[in-house]
């Protein structure tokens, strides 16, 4: 037989007034992804510029 004085109860506390609409981690992940895309884009453009500069040097050497 169970003694009623030994029984435990659990209450759930809730706070309905405040709800987090934006999760900071998700926002920082998005910013990080955008920064990474910017770096990749910049590197591709830099490589393309270096190719163009190389072609210009080659053309100038042929004319000299």
N, C-alpha and C positions, 0 to 999 in steps of 0.2 A: 504494500500500500504506500502511496506517495503522500508525504506530508505537505499540506498546502503552503506552509510558511517557507518551504524550500523552493518553490516555483519562482522562476524568473520571468520577467516580461521585457520586451524590447519595444521601444518607441522609435518611429521614424520621424526625424525632424525635416521639415521642408520649408523652403523660403520661396514663395511664388512671386514676390515683387520684383526680384532681379533675375534676369535671364541673360546669359552671355550670348550675344548675337554673333560676335566675331571671335574666332579662336586665334589667338596670337601666333601659335605655332604654324597654322595653315597659312597665315599671312606672310610670315617670315620665309616659309618654304617657297611661296610664290615669288617673293622678291629675290630669293636666292636663285630660283630657276631663271627668272628674267635676266639677272646679272650674268649667269652662265651663258645664256643665249647671246647676250651682248658680246661677251668675250669671244665666243666661237665666231660670231659674225665679224668682229673686228679682225680676228686672225685670218679669216678667209680674204677679207679686203686687203690686208697687209700683204698676203701672199700674191694676190693678183697685181698689186702695185709693184712688187718686186719683179714679177714676170715682165711687166710693161717696161720698167726701168732697164732690165736686162736686154730686151729687144731694142730699146733706144740706143743703148751702148753699142750693141752689135751693129746697128745701122750707121752710127757715127764713126765707128772704126772702119767700116767698109768704105766710107766716103773720104776718109783721111789718107 
